[in-house]
C-alpha cells in the first residue's frame, strides 16, 4: 500500500493527487512553505559533512562508471 504524502513542516496528511491540485506542494499551505523558506534562509538546513574536492571527484568518477555499465547491458 502506498503511504499518503504529508507536509514536511506540520505533518498534515495531504489529499491524494495533491501535487496536481496544490500550488504549494509538497507543503499543505503558504504558511508551511514560508516556514521552510525561512529555515533555509537562516541556515537551519545544512550539509553536515565536509566537502572534500578530491572525494567529490572520486564520487563523480564512480557515478560515471556505473552509468556506463548500465548502457552496456
Secondary structure by P-SEA (a helix, b strand, c coil): cbbbbccccccccccccccccccccccccaaaaaaaaaaaaaccccccbbbbaaaaaaaaaaaaaaaaaaaac
